Amino acid sequence: MKALEEKILSDGEVLPGGVLKVGSFLNHHMDIKFLMEMGKDMADAFKGDSVTKILTVEASGIAFAVAVANYLGVPLTFAKKNKTSNVSSDTFSASVDSFTHGRTYEITVPKEYISENDRILIVDDFLACGNAIKGLCKIVSDAKATVVGAACAIEKGFQGGGDELRAAGLKIHSLAIVESMDNGKITFRQN
């Protein structure tokens, strides 16, 4: 999505440690009109896959996932990163290492929200090492449901997670793939 690449170049910021900050339009402060354009573009990429549900991880991926779910006309479920008193103990779970936060989360989804008949599209704002997607795939597998693919707003191609998941047979669609962020200069993978 050329418009997303342009937005990353104009509004994104490269931080130390391979972090791309896009909080001014994607996750902290959201450009809703642009977010909806991204959601429509992503929904178009998966419209033939009979998706019945979107699955994401809290928190920054939820807004993008809502936009995709809206255009696909399906419900959205998100995995929680922390146990809360309002979630039953009957859950699917997976351990996920977070590149951005530098810690491991035990993500959980109540069993009542995923059935074996679901055809699930995993959606997230970023794909770096692929750990969140792997964790969500484990949850879907444990539920005996089907993963139809993964939809990512921004993929950090230089971290290899997307390439690894594609090599394992998972359909991945990213709206923008950052090939490098060397010396603060962002370059994109050409398709």
MIZA-141758 format. One line per 3 residues: for each residue z, x, y of N, C-alpha, C, O, CB. Coordinates in pm, 1 decimal. Glycine has a CB too. Layout:
% residues N
Z:X:Y:Z:X:Y:Z:X:Y:Z:X:Y:Z:X:Y  ...
//
This chain:
% residues 191
0.0:85.4:-116.8:0.0:0.0:0.0:0.0:90.3:123.6:101.7:149.4:159.8:122.9:-97.3:-0.5  -113.2:98.8:184.7:-132.2:187.6:300.0:-32.4:155.1:413.0:19.7:245.1:478.9:-277.3:176.2:352.5  -7.2:25.4:433.7:85.1:-13.6:541.0:225.5:41.2:516.4:294.9:78.2:611.2:90.3:-166.3:553.9
268.1:46.6:389.5:400.5:101.9:358.4:401.4:253.0:382.1:498.1:306.6:436.2:440.2:69.9:211.7  296.6:320.5:342.7:289.2:464.3:368.4:299.8:492.9:518.2:371.5:583.9:559.8:157.9:522.5:312.1  228.5:415.2:598.0:233.2:433.5:744.2:373.3:406.1:798.7:420.6:476.2:888.1:131.1:340.8:813.6
439.3:303.4:744.1:575.6:269.0:788.0:673.3:381.0:751.2:762.3:415.0:829.2:621.4:134.7:724.2  655.8:437.5:632.4:741.5:549.6:590.4:723.0:667.7:685.4:820.7:729.8:727.3:709.2:592.4:444.1  598.6:698.5:719.2:571.0:811.0:809.2:625.9:787.3:949.2:675.7:880.3:1012.5:421.4:836.3:816.9
617.6:663.2:998.4:662.4:636.0:1135.3:812.4:613.1:1145.4:874.1:652.5:1244.4:590.2:516.1:1189.7  872.8:549.1:1043.2:1013.1:509.6:1053.5:1105.8:577.3:952.9:1227.9:570.3:967.6:1023.7:362.8:1037.1  1049.8:642.5:851.1:1132.1:708.0:749.9:1184.3:842.1:798.3:1133.9:899.9:894.7:1053.1:726.6:621.8
1286.3:889.9:729.0:1345.5:1019.2:765.2:1382.1:1094.4:638.0:1447.0:1039.3:549.1:1471.1:1000.3:856.2  1340.8:1218.8:629.6:1374.1:1303.0:515.3:1509.9:1366.8:542.0:1529.9:1432.7:644.0:1264.0:1411.9:490.3  1602.8:1346.2:449.0:1737.3:1402.8:459.4:1752.8:1515.1:357.3:1676.3:1521.9:261.0:1845.9:1293.2:437.6
1849.0:1601.7:376.6:1871.1:1710.2:279.4:1894.9:1655.2:139.2:1949.1:1546.0:122.8:1990.4:1797.0:322.1  1854.0:1731.8:38.8:1878.4:1693.9:-100.0:1774.2:1600.6:-158.1:1798.9:1537.6:-260.9:2011.2:1630.3:-111.3  1658.5:1590.2:-95.0:1552.1:1505.8:-149.0:1572.4:1357.7:-127.3:1523.7:1276.2:-205.7:1538.0:1530.8:-293.2
1643.9:1321.6:-21.6:1670.1:1181.0:9.3:1573.7:1134.3:117.8:1556.4:1200.9:219.9:1817.7:1160.2:54.3  1511.0:1018.9:94.4:1423.2:956.9:192.7:1494.8:835.2:249.0:1521.1:739.0:176.8:1285.2:917.7:130.0  1526.3:839.4:377.7:1598.3:730.1:442.7:1496.4:632.0:503.1:1416.8:668.2:589.8:1695.5:785.0:553.0
1501.5:507.5:455.1:1413.9:402.0:507.1:1497.7:279.9:544.7:1451.5:166.0:538.6:1305.0:363.5:402.6  1621.0:306.9:583.4:1714.7:199.9:617.5:1674.1:118.5:738.3:1723.1:6.9:756.1:1849.0:257.1:641.2  1586.4:170.8:821.6:1547.4:98.0:942.7:1451.0:-16.6:916.1:1424.3:-96.8:1005.5:1485.3:192.6:1040.7
1397.3:-25.4:791.3:1307.4:-138.0:762.9:1317.7:-193.6:621.2:1272.0:-305.3:597.0:1167.0:-96.0:787.5  1376.8:-118.8:525.7:1375.1:-165.2:387.3:1509.8:-207.1:331.6:1517.3:-305.5:258.1:1320.0:-59.7:301.9  1617.0:-135.1:364.6:1741.0:-173.1:299.5:1863.3:-197.3:387.5:1941.6:-286.0:353.7:1774.1:-71.5:205.4
1884.9:-128.7:493.1:2000.3:-159.7:578.1:1963.3:-257.3:688.9:2032.4:-356.8:711.0:2057.5:-31.7:639.0  1857.5:-229.2:755.7:1803.4:-314.6:862.4:1664.0:-353.3:814.4:1576.1:-267.6:804.8:1800.1:-240.3:1006.2  1642.5:-481.2:784.2:1520.2:-521.1:715.8:1418.6:-585.8:807.5:1450.8:-673.8:887.4:1552.8:-614.7:604.9
1295.4:-540.1:794.1:1180.8:-601.7:859.6:1132.5:-710.7:763.8:1053.5:-683.2:673.5:1065.8:-495.4:893.3  1179.3:-833.6:782.9:1156.8:-941.2:687.1:1008.6:-972.7:668.9:963.0:-990.8:556.0:1230.2:-1065.8:731.4  934.5:-979.2:775.8:791.4:-1008.9:764.1:722.2:-901.0:680.0:642.5:-932.4:591.7:725.5:-1018.7:905.0
752.8:-775.4:707.4:692.9:-665.4:631.9:740.7:-668.1:486.5:662.0:-644.2:394.8:727.4:-529.7:697.3  869.1:-697.0:465.5:925.5:-705.7:331.2:852.7:-812.8:249.9:824.8:-793.2:131.6:1076.5:-736.5:337.8  822.5:-924.5:312.8:750.6:-1031.3:244.2:606.8:-990.6:211.7:554.2:-1028.9:107.2:750.9:-1157.9:329.3
543.6:-914.5:298.8:409.2:-862.5:269.1:415.2:-770.9:146.6:327.8:-775.5:60.1:350.9:-785.4:391.9  518.7:-688.5:140.5:536.7:-600.8:25.1:558.3:-683.3:-101.3:501.7:-652.9:-206.3:655.5:-505.1:47.6  639.8:-787.0:-91.0:667.0:-873.5:-205.4:541.5:-941.1:-257.5:522.1:-951.7:-378.6:769.2:-978.0:-168.3
456.4:-986.9:-167.1:331.6:-1052.3:-207.9:239.4:-952.8:-276.1:179.3:-984.0:-378.8:260.8:-1115.5:-86.6  228.0:-833.8:-220.0:143.5:-731.1:-279.1:190.2:-698.0:-420.8:108.7:-683.7:-512.0:143.8:-604.8:-191.7  321.1:-685.9:-438.4:375.0:-653.7:-569.9:357.1:-770.5:-665.8:320.8:-749.7:-781.6:522.8:-616.2:-559.4
381.5:-891.7:-620.3:363.6:-1009.4:-706.2:219.4:-1018.4:-754.9:195.0:-1053.9:-870.3:402.5:-1138.5:-630.8  124.4:-986.8:-668.5:-17.2:-988.4:-707.7:-44.1:-891.4:-822.9:-127.9:-918.6:-908.8:-106.3:-953.0:-587.5  26.4:-779.0:-824.6:5.9:-677.9:-928.9:55.4:-725.1:-1066.0:10.3:-674.3:-1168.6:76.8:-548.6:-890.5
148.6:-822.6:-1068.4:206.8:-869.1:-1194.1:180.2:-1017.4:-1221.8:239.7:-1074.2:-1313.4:355.5:-844.1:-1193.1  92.5:-1080.2:-1144.6:72.7:-1225.2:-1159.3:18.6:-1265.2:-1295.6:38.9:-1379.3:-1337.2:-20.9:-1274.8:-1052.9  -49.0:-1176.4:-1366.3:-102.4:-1209.3:-1498.2:-10.9:-1175.0:-1613.5:-52.8:-1184.8:-1728.9:-230.5:-1140.3:-1517.6
112.4:-1135.3:-1587.2:203.7:-1089.8:-1692.0:305.1:-1194.1:-1738.4:396.5:-1161.6:-1814.3:276.7:-970.2:-1644.0  290.4:-1317.6:-1694.5:379.6:-1427.7:-1737.5:527.5:-1394.1:-1717.5:609.6:-1418.7:-1805.8:354.7:-1460.9:-1885.0  560.5:-1338.6:-1602.7:699.1:-1304.3:-1571.2:782.0:-1431.9:-1560.3:740.4:-1527.8:-1495.3:707.4:-1222.1:-1439.6
899.5:-1433.1:-1623.9:990.4:-1547.8:-1613.8:1114.3:-1517.1:-1530.1:1184.8:-1608.0:-1486.2:1032.9:-1592.3:-1752.4  1140.4:-1386.5:-1508.0:1262.0:-1349.2:-1434.7:1246.7:-1208.8:-1377.6:1181.4:-1122.4:-1436.2:1386.9:-1357.0:-1526.8  1308.9:-1188.4:-1261.4:1319.3:-1056.6:-1199.5:1459.5:-1003.4:-1226.9:1557.0:-1078.4:-1222.8:1289.8:-1062.9:-1045.1
1469.1:-872.8:-1255.0:1598.5:-807.3:-1275.0:1602.7:-683.0:-1187.6:1508.6:-603.6:-1186.9:1621.9:-770.8:-1425.8  1712.1:-666.1:-1113.8:1731.9:-548.9:-1029.5:1878.3:-506.3:-1036.1:1959.6:-569.3:-1103.8:1689.4:-578.1:-882.8  1910.4:-399.0:-965.0:2048.7:-350.7:-954.8:2095.6:-373.7:-811.9:2019.1:-355.3:-717.3:2060.2:-198.4:-994.4
2222.8:-414.4:-796.0:2272.8:-426.2:-658.9:2275.1:-288.1:-595.4:2292.5:-192.4:-670.9:2414.7:-490.9:-655.8  2260.4:-268.0:-472.7:2252.0:-364.5:-366.4:2120.5:-349.0:-289.9:2059.6:-449.1:-252.0:2371.0:-350.0:-272.6  2076.0:-226.1:-266.9:1963.1:-208.8:-175.4:1830.3:-258.2:-230.7:1736.8:-278.1:-153.2:1950.0:-65.0:-139.6
1818.2:-278.7:-359.8:1694.3:-330.7:-416.2:1682.7:-481.8:-412.3:1575.2:-536.5:-437.2:1681.1:-285.2:-555.9  1792.6:-550.2:-381.3:1792.8:-696.0:-388.4:1693.3:-759.5:-291.9:1621.7:-851.8:-330.5:1931.3:-748.6:-360.0  1687.0:-713.5:-169.9:1598.0:-776.0:-71.2:1452.3:-770.3:-116.3:1381.4:-870.7:-109.2:1613.1:-707.3:65.4
1406.9:-653.9:-162.5:1270.1:-640.2:-210.7:1249.1:-728.7:-333.7:1144.7:-792.6:-347.2:1238.5:-492.4:-243.8  1347.7:-732.4:-422.7:1338.3:-815.4:-542.6:1326.7:-963.5:-506.8:1252.5:-1037.1:-571.9:1460.0:-792.6:-632.5  1399.0:-1007.6:-404.5:1390.0:-1147.0:-359.1:1247.5:-1178.4:-313.1:1193.5:-1284.4:-344.4:1490.9:-1174.0:-244.2
1187.7:-1086.1:-239.0:1051.1:-1108.2:-190.4:953.2:-1119.7:-307.1:865.6:-1206.2:-305.5:1008.1:-993.9:-96.2  966.7:-1034.2:-407.8:877.7:-1039.6:-524.3:901.4:-1169.5:-601.6:806.0:-1237.5:-639.4:900.3:-916.3:-616.9  1028.3:-1203.9:-624.9:1061.5:-1326.5:-697.7:1006.5:-1449.7:-625.7:957.3:-1543.1:-689.0:1213.8:-1338.9:-714.9
1015.5:-1448.3:-493.1:964.0:-1560.4:-414.5:815.5:-1583.3:-443.7:774.4:-1696.5:-468.9:985.4:-1534.8:-263.9  735.7:-1477.8:-440.6:591.5:-1492.7:-460.8:553.5:-1517.1:-606.2:448.1:-1574.7:-632.9:520.4:-1370.3:-410.9  636.8:-1474.7:-700.7:610.2:-1505.5:-841.3:666.3:-1642.3:-880.2:630.2:-1697.7:-984.0:669.8:-1396.9:-931.5
755.2:-1696.3:-796.0:814.3:-1827.8:-823.8:909.3:-1826.8:-941.4:914.1:-1922.0:-1019.4:706.1:-1928.1:-849.2  986.0:-1717.8:-954.4:1080.1:-1704.4:-1066.0:1218.6:-1669.5:-1014.4:1232.5:-1622.5:-901.4:1031.9:-1597.2:-1165.7  1322.7:-1692.2:-1096.6:1458.2:-1655.7:-1054.5:1480.7:-1504.6:-1058.1:1404.9:-1429.4:-1119.5:1560.9:-1725.1:-1143.2
1585.4:-1463.9:-991.4:1623.7:-1323.5:-980.5:1767.2:-1307.1:-1029.8:1856.0:-1384.5:-994.2:1609.2:-1272.8:-833.8  1787.7:-1205.6:-1111.7:1921.7:-1168.8:-1157.8:1944.6:-1023.8:-1117.6:1853.3:-941.7:-1126.7:1938.0:-1188.8:-1314.1  2066.0:-991.5:-1073.2:2092.9:-850.9:-1045.7:2212.2:-802.4:-1125.3:2307.2:-876.5:-1150.9:2116.7:-828.8:-896.9
2204.8:-675.8:-1163.9:2313.8:-610.2:-1235.5:2415.5:-560.7:-1133.4:2379.6:-500.4:-1032.3:2261.0:-492.4:-1324.0  2540.7:-586.7:-1160.8:2647.7:-538.3:-1073.0:2684.0:-395.4:-1112.0:2678.4:-357.4:-1228.9:2773.1:-631.0:-1081.0  2721.3:-317.5:-1010.7:2763.0:-178.5:-1033.9:2913.1:-165.7:-1057.0:2960.2:-63.7:-1107.3:2722.4:-91.8:-916.2
2986.6:-267.2:-1020.9:3132.3:-261.6:-1034.5:3183.2:-391.6:-1094.0:3132.8:-499.8:-1063.5:3199.8:-234.6:-898.1  3283.1:-379.3:-1178.8:3342.4:-499.0:-1238.1:3416.0:-578.3:-1131.5:3486.2:-522.8:-1047.1:3438.1:-461.8:-1353.3  3398.1:-709.4:-1137.6:3469.4:-797.8:-1046.8:3535.1:-908.8:-1127.6:3497.7:-932.8:-1242.4:3373.9:-856.2:-939.4
3632.1:-976.0:-1068.7:3706.1:-1079.0:-1141.7:3624.0:-1205.0:-1165.7:3662.8:-1288.1:-1247.8:3831.7:-1114.6:-1066.6  3511.6:-1221.2:-1096.3:3432.9:-1342.7:-1115.4:3318.7:-1325.7:-1216.3:3233.1:-1413.4:-1227.7:3376.6:-1387.3:-982.9  3316.8:-1213.8:-1289.4:3216.9:-1191.6:-1393.8:3287.8:-1190.1:-1527.9:3386.8:-1119.6:-1547.0:3138.2:-1058.6:-1370.5
3234.8:-1270.2:-1621.2:3296.8:-1277.9:-1753.1:3288.7:-1142.6:-1823.0:3214.3:-1054.0:-1780.9:3229.4:-1387.0:-1838.7  3364.9:-1128.1:-1928.7:3362.8:-1002.6:-2003.8:3248.3:-1000.8:-2104.2:3223.6:-898.5:-2168.1:3496.1:-981.2:-2075.8  3177.4:-1114.0:-2119.0:3065.0:-1123.4:-2212.1:2937.6:-1082.2:-2138.6:2864.4:-1166.1:-2086.4:3051.7:-1268.2:-2270.8
2912.6:-949.6:-2135.8:2802.1:-896.3:-2056.6:2717.5:-798.0:-2137.3:2759.9:-744.8:-2239.9:2855.4:-828.2:-1931.1  2597.4:-776.5:-2087.0:2515.6:-663.9:-2130.1:2546.0:-552.3:-2031.2:2565.9:-578.8:-1912.6:2359.8:-699.7:-2135.0  2549.7:-427.3:-2078.4:2581.3:-318.8:-1985.9:2505.5:-191.2:-2022.6:2455.5:-175.1:-2133.9:2732.2:-292.2:-1984.8
2499.3:-101.8:-1924.8:2435.9:28.9:-1943.8:2493.0:125.4:-1842.0:2528.8:85.8:-1731.1:2280.8:19.7:-1930.4  2501.5:252.0:-1879.5:2544.2:356.7:-1786.1:2422.2:408.1:-1711.9:2318.4:435.7:-1772.1:2617.1:473.4:-1860.4  2435.8:420.8:-1579.1:2325.0:465.0:-1494.9:2374.2:572.7:-1399.7:2469.1:551.8:-1324.2:2263.8:346.2:-1416.3
2308.5:688.8:-1404.0:2336.7:795.8:-1308.3:2256.9:768.5:-1182.2:2135.4:749.9:-1188.1:2302.1:936.5:-1367.3  2324.7:765.9:-1068.1:2258.4:742.5:-940.0:2228.2:874.3:-871.9:2318.9:951.9:-841.9:2344.7:654.1:-849.0  2099.3:899.5:-847.4:2059.2:1020.3:-776.4:2114.7:1018.7:-634.4:2172.5:1117.3:-588.7:1905.6:1033.6:-774.2
2097.2:907.1:-564.9:2136.9:896.2:-424.8:2287.8:907.9:-405.7:2334.0:973.2:-312.1:2088.6:765.1:-367.9  2365.1:844.1:-494.9:2510.3:840.7:-477.7:2582.1:952.0:-554.1:2700.9:975.6:-532.5:2563.7:706.7:-522.1  2510.5:1020.0:-643.1:2570.4:1131.0:-715.7:2684.3:1090.2:-805.9:2782.3:1163.3:-820.6:2618.5:1232.8:-620.3
2671.6:972.1:-867.1:2775.7:926.6:-959.6:2715.2:836.8:-1065.7:2599.3:796.5:-1055.7:2887.8:852.4:-884.2  2794.0:805.9:-1167.0:2749.5:719.5:-1275.7:2813.5:582.1:-1259.5:2933.4:569.7:-1234.4:2784.7:781.0:-1413.9  2729.4:478.7:-1274.8:2776.5:340.1:-1269.1:2760.9:276.7:-1406.7:2669.4:310.9:-1481.6:2698.4:258.4:-1161.6
2849.0:185.7:-1438.8:2834.4:101.8:-1557.2:2783.4:-32.0:-1504.8:2861.2:-115.2:-1458.2:2971.7:86.7:-1639.1  2650.3:-52.2:-1513.1:2592.8:-176.0:-1459.8:2606.6:-286.4:-1563.5:2595.7:-261.7:-1683.6:2443.6:-156.2:-1420.5  2630.6:-407.7:-1516.5:2652.1:-519.8:-1607.7:2578.3:-644.6:-1560.4:2561.1:-668.4:-1440.9:2801.3:-549.2:-1621.2
2535.3:-723.8:-1659.4:2474.6:-854.4:-1635.7:2537.9:-952.4:-1733.5:2538.5:-926.5:-1853.9:2317.8:-849.8:-1652.1  2591.5:-1064.7:-1684.9:2644.8:-1164.6:-1777.5:2536.7:-1211.2:-1875.7:2422.3:-1235.2:-1837.1:2701.6:-1284.9:-1699.8  2574.7:-1223.4:-2001.8:2479.1:-1260.6:-2106.5:2411.6:-1394.7:-2079.0:2299.4:-1417.2:-2124.4:2548.9:-1265.8:-2240.9
2476.0:-1481.6:-2007.5:2418.7:-1613.8:-1979.8:2295.4:-1607.7:-1889.2:2223.1:-1706.7:-1878.5:2523.6:-1702.7:-1915.9  2269.7:-1494.5:-1824.2:2159.1:-1485.8:-1729.0:2030.6:-1425.7:-1785.2:1928.7:-1423.3:-1716.1:2201.9:-1405.9:-1612.5  2033.7:-1377.3:-1909.3:1912.8:-1324.8:-1972.7:1904.6:-1381.5:-2113.6:2001.0:-1374.6:-2189.8:1912.7:-1168.1:-1975.1
1788.4:-1438.1:-2148.1:1770.3:-1490.1:-2283.5:1659.2:-1414.1:-2353.2:1579.7:-1345.9:-2288.6:1738.8:-1641.1:-2281.1  1654.0:-1425.8:-2483.8:1551.9:-1355.2:-2560.6:1411.1:-1406.3:-2530.5:1313.4:-1340.1:-2565.4:1580.5:-1368.6:-2708.8  1398.9:-1521.3:-2467.1:1267.0:-1574.3:-2430.6:1217.0:-1521.5:-2296.4:1102.4:-1546.7:-2259.2:1271.7:-1725.4:-2426.5
1300.7:-1449.3:-2223.9:1261.9:-1401.3:-2091.0:1160.4:-1288.2:-2098.9:1166.0:-1201.4:-2186.1:1384.4:-1354.8:-2013.9  1067.0:-1293.2:-2003.6:970.4:-1185.1:-1979.9:1007.4:-1128.7:-1843.4:977.9:-1188.8:-1740.1:817.4:-1236.0:-1985.1  1071.7:-1013.8:-1844.3:1140.1:-962.4:-1725.7:1061.4:-852.7:-1655.4:1011.6:-758.7:-1717.4:1276.2:-910.1:-1763.7
1052.2:-868.2:-1523.2:997.5:-764.4:-1436.4:1116.0:-698.0:-1367.2:1192.5:-763.7:-1296.5:894.1:-823.4:-1331.6  1130.5:-568.4:-1387.9:1235.6:-491.2:-1322.3:1183.3:-450.6:-1184.3:1072.7:-398.1:-1171.7:1277.0:-364.8:-1407.9  1264.1:-475.5:-1081.6:1223.0:-446.7:-943.4:1331.7:-362.0:-877.5:1450.9:-388.4:-893.2:1198.1:-579.3:-862.1
1288.3:-259.4:-803.2:1384.5:-178.2:-729.1:1318.4:-122.4:-604.1:1195.8:-115.0:-595.1:1439.7:-63.4:-817.3  1400.3:-83.8:-508.7:1344.3:-28.6:-384.9:1293.3:112.9:-405.4:1191.6:150.6:-347.2:1448.7:-30.4:-273.8  1363.1:193.1:-488.3:1323.3:332.0:-512.1:1314.6:362.1:-660.7:1389.4:306.7:-741.3:1421.5:427.8:-445.4
1223.6:449.4:-695.4:1215.1:507.9:-828.8:1214.2:658.9:-808.3:1120.3:713.9:-750.7:1086.4:457.8:-908.7  1318.5:725.0:-855.6:1328.1:871.3:-843.4:1323.8:932.2:-983.9:1217.5:970.4:-1032.8:1459.9:913.9:-767.6  1438.5:940.4:-1046.6:1447.0:996.2:-1181.9:1425.3:890.1:-1289.6:1402.4:923.1:-1406.0:1582.3:1062.8:-1202.4
1432.4:763.9:-1251.0:1408.2:653.9:-1344.7:1531.8:602.2:-1414.2:1521.2:519.3:-1504.6:1311.3:696.8:-1446.9  1649.4:648.9:-1374.4:1772.0:610.2:-1443.9:1805.4:462.0:-1431.7:1847.9:400.6:-1529.6:1886.4:690.6:-1391.5  1787.4:404.0:-1315.3:1816.7:260.5:-1298.8:1724.1:177.7:-1386.5:1768.3:83.2:-1451.9:1802.1:217.8:-1150.4
1596.7:212.3:-1388.2:1501.1:137.2:-1470.1:1534.4:152.7:-1618.3:1527.7:55.5:-1693.4:1356.6:184.7:-1442.5  1570.1:273.4:-1660.9:1608.2:294.8:-1801.1:1730.6:209.3:-1836.8:1735.0:148.2:-1943.5:1638.0:445.1:-1827.2  1829.1:205.6:-1747.6:1948.0:124.2:-1772.8:1915.6:-23.6:-1781.2:1966.6:-94.2:-1868.1:2050.8:147.4:-1664.8
1830.4:-70.6:-1690.5:1790.3:-211.7:-1693.5:1707.4:-242.3:-1817.5:1719.7:-350.8:-1874.3:1710.9:-247.8:-1567.0  1623.6:-149.1:-1860.3:1546.6:-167.6:-1984.6:1640.1:-180.0:-2104.4:1614.9:-259.7:-2194.8:1448.4:-49.8:-2006.0  1747.6:-102.0:-2105.5:1845.6:-110.9:-2214.5:1908.8:-249.7:-2217.0:1924.4:-309.6:-2323.4:1955.0:-2.2:-2199.1
1944.9:-300.2:-2100.0:2004.6:-433.7:-2092.2:1907.3:-539.2:-2144.7:1946.4:-627.4:-2221.2:2045.4:-466.3:-1947.0  1781.1:-530.3:-2103.8:1680.2:-626.4:-2149.7:1661.9:-614.8:-2301.4:1651.8:-716.1:-2370.5:1544.6:-603.0:-2076.6  1657.6:-493.8:-2352.3:1644.7:-472.2:-2496.5:1764.3:-530.0:-2571.8:1747.8:-594.8:-2675.1:1630.7:-322.5:-2527.1
1884.3:-506.4:-2519.8:2005.1:-559.7:-2583.4:2002.6:-712.8:-2586.7:2058.2:-774.1:-2677.8:2130.8:-510.4:-2509.1  1938.4:-773.8:-2487.7:1927.1:-919.8:-2481.7:1812.2:-971.3:-2568.6:1792.7:-1092.1:-2581.5:1907.0:-965.1:-2336.9  1736.3:-878.8:-2628.2:1618.9:-910.4:-2709.8:1511.0:-981.7:-2628.6:1431.4:-1058.5:-2682.7:1659.5:-996.6:-2829.0
1509.7:-955.0:-2497.5:1406.5:-1007.9:-2408.5:1295.6:-902.7:-2398.9:1302.0:-798.5:-2464.1:1465.3:-1043.0:-2265.7  1194.3:-930.9:-2317.3:1078.8:-842.7:-2304.4:1067.7:-789.6:-2162.6:1074.6:-866.1:-2066.5:950.2:-915.8:-2343.7  1050.5:-658.6:-2149.3:1022.2:-598.1:-2019.0:870.0:-595.4:-2003.5:799.8:-535.6:-2085.1:1084.9:-452.3:-2006.6
819.3:-660.7:-1897.8:674.3:-659.0:-1874.9:632.0:-542.2:-1786.8:514.5:-505.7:-1783.3:629.4:-790.1:-1811.4  728.5:-483.4:-1715.2:697.7:-370.7:-1629.9:805.6:-346.5:-1527.9:908.7:-413.7:-1526.4:566.9:-391.6:-1561.5  780.2:-249.2:-1442.2:872.6:-216.4:-1333.8:795.2:-208.2:-1203.4:688.3:-147.6:-1196.1:947.1:-83.0:-1361.9
850.7:-269.8:-1101.7:789.4:-276.9:-968.9:878.8:-204.1:-870.9:995.5:-239.9:-854.3:766.6:-424.7:-924.2  824.9:-101.6:-805.4:904.4:-20.0:-713.9:838.0:-14.4:-577.4:716.9:4.8:-566.8:923.7:121.9:-769.8  917.3:-31.0:-474.7:862.9:-19.5:-340.4:816.8:123.7:-318.0:700.6:147.2:-284.8:967.5:-61.3:-233.9
907.0:219.3:-335.8:876.5:360.1:-310.1:913.6:443.0:-432.2:1026.0:435.7:-481.9:951.7:411.5:-184.3  818.7:520.9:-479.4:842.5:612.4:-590.4:840.0:754.8:-537.7:748.6:793.2:-464.8:737.1:593.1:-703.0  940.6:832.8:-574.8:941.2:974.8:-540.9:879.7:1048.5:-659.1:949.6:1093.4:-750.0:1087.3:1027.3:-508.8
745.1:1060.0:-655.7:670.0:1116.0:-766.1:712.3:1255.5:-805.4:703.7:1292.5:-922.5:527.6:1116.8:-732.8  757.7:1333.1:-709.4:797.6:1471.4:-736.6:922.9:1480.3:-822.4:955.5:1588.2:-872.0:820.2:1545.0:-606.6  994.6:1368.5:-841.3:1114.0:1371.4:-926.0:1083.2:1332.2:-1070.2:1169.3:1344.5:-1157.4:1220.1:1278.7:-869.4
960.5:1285.0:-1096.1:912.4:1269.0:-1232.9:952.9:1145.4:-1310.5:901.3:1124.1:-1420.3:954.4:1380.7:-1307.1  1042.1:1063.6:-1259.4:1087.5:945.8:-1334.3:975.6:847.9:-1366.3:967.3:797.4:-1478.2:1194.6:874.5:-1257.0  889.9:820.8:-1269.2:779.8:727.5:-1291.2:681.4:779.0:-1394.2:635.6:703.3:-1479.8:707.8:700.3:-1161.5
648.6:906.8:-1386.8:555.4:965.6:-1483.0:613.4:961.1:-1624.5:541.4:934.2:-1720.7:522.2:1110.7:-1443.8  742.8:987.5:-1636.6:808.9:982.8:-1767.4:806.1:841.1:-1825.2:777.6:822.3:-1943.5:954.5:1032.3:-1755.8  835.6:741.6:-1741.2:835.6:603.0:-1788.0:694.7:556.1:-1824.6:676.8:483.7:-1922.5:894.9:511.1:-1681.0
596.1:596.7:-1747.2:456.9:561.4:-1779.9:416.6:623.8:-1913.3:351.6:559.0:-1995.3:360.3:608.1:-1667.5  455.7:751.1:-1935.2:422.8:819.5:-2060.5:488.0:750.4:-2180.0:436.6:757.4:-2291.7:467.0:966.3:-2054.3  601.0:683.7:-2156.8:669.7:610.0:-2263.5:609.1:470.4:-2284.2:652.7:395.9:-2371.9:819.4:597.6:-2231.0
507.8:435.5:-2202.6:437.6:308.8:-2222.6:476.9:194.9:-2130.3:428.1:83.0:-2146.5:457.8:265.3:-2359.5  564.5:221.0:-2033.4:606.7:114.2:-1942.6:507.1:100.8:-1827.9:467.6:200.0:-1766.8:748.7:141.7:-1887.9  467.4:-22.4:-1799.6:379.2:-48.7:-1685.2:462.3:-33.4:-1558.1:560.5:-104.9:-1538.1:313.7:-192.6:-1693.9
422.3:59.8:-1473.1:491.5:84.5:-1346.0:391.9:62.4:-1233.4:279.2:111.7:-1237.9:552.0:229.7:-1340.0  434.6:-12.0:-1133.0:352.7:-26.6:-1012.6:441.4:6.2:-893.2:544.0:-58.1:-871.4:291.4:-172.0:-1000.7  401.2:106.2:-816.7:474.7:146.1:-696.4:383.8:126.1:-576.4:265.9:161.2:-580.6:523.8:294.6:-705.6
438.6:69.8:-469.3:358.4:44.7:-349.9:324.3:173.2:-276.0:219.2:182.6:-212.6:431.6:-49.9:-256.9  412.1:271.6:-283.8:386.5:403.1:-223.8:449.1:508.2:-313.9:562.9:493.3:-358.4:444.0:412.4:-77.2  374.0:615.0:-340.6:427.3:724.7:-421.8:430.8:850.1:-334.4:327.0:903.7:-295.6:340.7:747.9:-551.8
552.5:895.3:-304.6:571.2:1016.6:-225.6:553.6:1135.4:-319.6:628.5:1150.6:-416.1:712.5:1019.1:-155.3  455.2:1218.5:-291.3:426.6:1334.7:-375.6:516.0:1451.9:-340.5:556.9:1527.9:-428.3:280.5:1375.4:-362.4  547.0:1467.3:-210.9:638.2:1574.3:-170.7:700.9:1542.3:-35.4:649.8:1462.0:42.6:564.3:1709.6:-165.0
813.2:1608.4:-11.4:882.8:1597.5:117.2:921.0:1737.8:162.5:1028.2:1758.5:219.3:1009.8:1505.2:106.4  833.6:1832.9:137.2:860.6:1973.6:169.0:871.5:1994.5:319.2:786.8:1949.8:396.5:750.7:2063.9:111.5  977.5:2063.3:358.6:1002.6:2095.8:499.9:1000.9:1971.8:589.2:960.0:1978.3:705.1:898.8:2195.6:549.8
1045.8:1859.0:533.8:1052.0:1734.7:610.9:919.1:1664.1:628.4:912.7:1560.1:693.9:1108.3:1762.6:743.9  811.9:1719.2:570.5:678.8:1658.8:582.1:651.0:1576.3:456.7:656.4:1628.2:345.2:568.4:1768.2:602.2  621.4:1447.6:475.5:596.9:1355.6:365.2:447.5:1351.3:334.0:364.3:1329.4:422.1:649.8:1214.0:399.0
415.8:1372.9:206.5:277.5:1354.0:161.0:278.9:1255.4:46.1:376.0:1248.4:-29.2:211.7:1489.6:117.5  170.6:1178.3:32.3:162.1:1073.4:-67.7:63.0:1109.6:-176.8:-35.0:1180.3:-153.7:123.0:941.9:-3.2  91.0:1059.5:-296.1:-0.3:1077.6:-409.5:-123.1:990.4:-383.5:-111.7:874.4:-343.9:69.2:1040.1:-547.2
-237.7:1047.5:-406.2:-362.2:973.2:-391.4:-402.9:916.6:-526.1:-401.2:986.7:-627.3:-474.2:1062.9:-333.6  -439.4:789.3:-526.7:-478.9:724.1:-653.1:-623.5:747.5:-684.5:-673.0:700.0:-786.8:-452.3:575.1:-647.7
//
